[in-house]
Amino acid sequence: IVRRDDNLQPEGDFAKRPDAKWAPGERANVIKRDDNLHPEGEFTKRPDGTWAPGERANVVRRDDNLQPEGEFQKRPDQTWAPGERANIIKRGDNLHPEGEFSKRPDAKWAPGERADLVKRGDNLHPEGEFHKRPDQTWAPGERANIVKRGDNLQPEGVFAKRPDSVWAPGERAKVVHRDDNLRPEGEFSKRPDQTWAPGERARVVKRDDNLHPEGEFTKRPDGSWAP
């Protein structure tokens, strides 16, 4: 590598960046405008409401103009019976074997036939002496020498290091508690103490039934188990 001389050299003093100190940012002042709306008169609070069940419409049952007439016919009793099955019909076959059947002859296992190996004569023969590879011993590879070039830039003057800073808690705005211009007037009426009581339940009304069984009941015949 060939490094050419540089014909550009810095002249004069270097003006470094001025040291900047940290300072909190500026914040605009809070301006609170006067309010031109003021409450007048007395405040009417929500009236105390006592709990009461909601109103429910009365149940109206209309008379029915449809009445059963005559006798009721019940479903006839059915006894179990197996389903009907179609008869099996076997058709005649018009194909018949003729002559004698010749079965496959019994085959015994035998190894397969293999072709004979034929080795051809070689017409190439080595001549002279053989040189084997020389024995090699391990050695580290060659490494180029390190060349360090001279530096033509040197720092001048004194370096100003960062000043040691001591930790301090941040500034916090003071808490300002404003006076409250709303105050309760009169006495507070608390919720009356309630005792548990069961809810009201409508009375059960059982209507008379105009349907009555007639005649004798035929019960299911006793069935004995059978395979």
C-alpha positions in Angstrom: 0.0 0.0 0.0 1.4 3.4 -1.0 0.2 6.4 1.0 0.8 9.8 -0.6 1.6 12.9 1.5 -1.3 15.2 2.2 -1.0 18.8 1.1 -3.9 19.9 3.2 -3.1 20.9 6.7 -5.4 22.6 9.3 -4.5 26.2 10.1 -5.5 28.3 13.1 -7.3 27.3 16.3 -10.2 24.9 16.4 -13.4 26.4 17.8 -15.0 23.7 19.8 -18.7 23.6 20.8 -19.4 25.7 23.8 -20.3 23.8 27.0 -24.1 23.8 27.4 -25.6 23.6 30.8 -28.9 21.9 31.4 -31.8 24.2 32.4 -35.5 23.5 32.7 -37.7 24.7 29.8 -39.9 27.7 30.2 -43.5 27.2 30.9 -46.3 29.7 30.2 -48.1 31.1 33.2 -51.5 29.7 34.0 -54.2 32.3 33.5 -57.6 31.6 35.0 -60.4 33.8 33.7 -63.1 35.2 36.0 -66.5 33.4 35.7 -69.5 35.7 34.9 -72.0 32.9 35.7 -73.2 32.6 39.3 -76.0 30.4 40.7 -79.0 32.4 42.0 -81.8 31.2 44.2 -82.1 27.9 46.1 -81.2 24.6 44.8 -84.0 22.1 44.6 -82.8 18.6 45.3 -84.4 15.4 44.1 -87.4 14.5 46.3 -87.1 11.4 48.5 -88.9 8.5 46.7 -90.1 5.5 48.6 -90.1 2.1 46.9 -93.4 0.6 45.7 -94.1 -2.3 43.5 -95.0 -1.5 39.9 -98.6 -1.7 38.7 -99.6 -4.9 36.9 -102.7 -5.4 34.8 -105.3 -7.9 36.0 -105.4 -11.3 34.3 -108.7 -11.6 32.3 -109.7 -15.2 31.3 -112.3 -15.4 28.6 -114.9 -18.1 28.6 -114.4 -20.9 26.1 -117.2 -21.6 23.7 -115.8 -24.9 22.5 -116.9 -28.0 24.5 -116.2 -31.6 23.6 -119.3 -33.6 22.6 -119.7 -37.4 22.2 -117.3 -40.1 23.2 -113.6 -40.1 22.9 -112.1 -42.8 20.8 -108.7 -43.9 22.1 -106.0 -45.5 20.1 -106.5 -49.2 19.6 -104.1 -51.5 21.5 -101.4 -52.9 19.2 -99.5 -56.1 19.8 -96.0 -56.6 18.6 -95.4 -58.8 15.6 -92.4 -59.4 13.4 -92.4 -57.6 10.0 -93.1 -59.5 6.8 -90.0 -60.6 4.8 -90.0 -61.4 1.1 -89.1 -65.0 0.1 -85.6 -65.6 -1.2 -85.6 -66.6 -4.8 -82.5 -68.3 -6.2 -82.2 -68.2 -10.0 -80.8 -71.1 -12.0 -77.3 -70.8 -13.4 -76.9 -71.5 -17.2 -73.1 -71.7 -16.9 -71.5 -75.1 -16.2 -67.9 -76.1 -16.2 -66.9 -78.8 -18.9 -63.9 -81.0 -19.0 -61.2 -81.5 -16.3 -59.5 -78.9 -14.3 -55.7 -78.8 -14.5 -54.2 -77.4 -11.3 -50.9 -75.5 -11.1 -47.9 -77.9 -10.7 -46.1 -78.0 -7.4 -43.0 -75.8 -7.7 -39.9 -76.4 -5.5 -37.6 -73.6 -4.4 -34.2 -73.5 -6.2 -31.6 -70.7 -6.4 -31.7 -68.5 -9.4 -29.1 -68.9 -12.2 -26.2 -66.5 -12.2 -23.9 -65.7 -15.1 -20.2 -66.7 -14.8 -17.8 -63.9 -14.0 -15.4 -63.1 -16.9 -12.3 -61.2 -16.0 -10.5 -59.5 -18.9 -6.8 -59.1 -19.1 -5.3 -55.6 -18.5 -3.0 -54.2 -21.1 -1.8 -51.3 -18.9 1.2 -52.0 -16.6 3.2 -49.5 -14.4 6.8 -48.8 -15.3 9.6 -47.3 -13.2 9.5 -46.4 -9.6 6.7 -44.8 -7.6 7.4 -41.6 -5.8 5.3 -41.4 -2.6 4.2 -38.1 -1.0 6.8 -36.7 1.3 6.0 -36.6 5.0 4.9 -33.1 6.1 5.2 -31.7 9.6 2.8 -29.0 10.9 4.1 -25.5 11.1 2.2 -22.2 11.6 1.5 -20.1 8.5 3.4 -17.0 7.7 1.9 -13.7 8.8 2.7 -10.3 7.5 4.4 -7.9 9.8 2.2 -5.2 11.4 3.1 -1.7 10.2 1.8 1.2 12.2 1.8 4.5 10.4 2.5 7.8 12.2 -0.4 10.1 12.9 -0.2 13.7 11.8 -3.1 14.9 13.9 -2.3 15.7 17.6 -4.7 17.2 20.1 -3.8 20.7 21.3 -4.7 22.5 24.5 -6.5 21.1 27.6 -9.6 18.9 27.4 -12.5 20.1 29.4 -14.2 17.1 31.0 -17.8 17.0 32.0 -18.3 18.6 35.5 -19.2 16.3 38.3 -23.0 16.6 38.9 -24.6 16.0 42.3 -28.1 14.4 42.3 -30.9 16.6 43.6 -34.6 16.1 43.5 -36.6 17.9 40.9 -38.7 21.0 41.6 -42.3 20.4 42.2 -45.1 22.9 42.1 -46.8 23.7 45.3 -50.3 22.2 45.9 -52.9 24.9 46.1 -56.2 23.9 47.7 -59.1 26.2 46.6 -62.0 27.0 49.0 -65.3 25.3 48.1 -68.2 27.7 47.6 -70.8 24.9 47.7 -72.0 23.8 51.1 -74.9 21.5 52.0 -77.9 23.2 53.6 -80.6 21.6 55.8 -80.6 18.2 57.3 -79.7 15.0 55.5 -82.5 12.3 55.5 -80.9 8.9 55.5 -82.5 5.8 54.0 -85.0 4.3 56.4 -84.1 0.9 57.9 -85.9 -1.9 56.0 -86.7 -5.3 57.5 -86.9 -8.3 55.3 -90.4 -9.6 54.5 -91.5 -12.2 52.0 -92.9 -11.0 48.7 -96.6 -11.2 47.9 -97.7 -14.2 45.9 -100.9 -14.6 44.0 -103.3 -17.2 45.3 -103.5 -20.5 43.4 -106.9 -21.0 41.8 -107.7 -24.5 40.7 -110.5 -24.8 38.2 -112.9 -27.7 38.1 -112.3 -30.3 35.3 -115.2 -31.1 33.0 -113.5 -34.2 31.6 -114.0 -37.4 33.4 -113.0 -40.9 32.4 -115.8 -43.3 31.4 -115.9 -47.1 31.1 -113.2 -49.5 32.2 -109.4 -49.1 31.8 -107.6 -51.9 29.9 -104.1 -52.2 31.3 -101.1 -53.5 29.3 -101.0 -57.3 29.3 -98.2 -58.9 31.3 -95.5 -60.0 28.9 -93.1 -62.7 29.8 -89.6 -62.5 28.4 -88.6 -64.9 25.6 -85.5 -65.1 23.5 
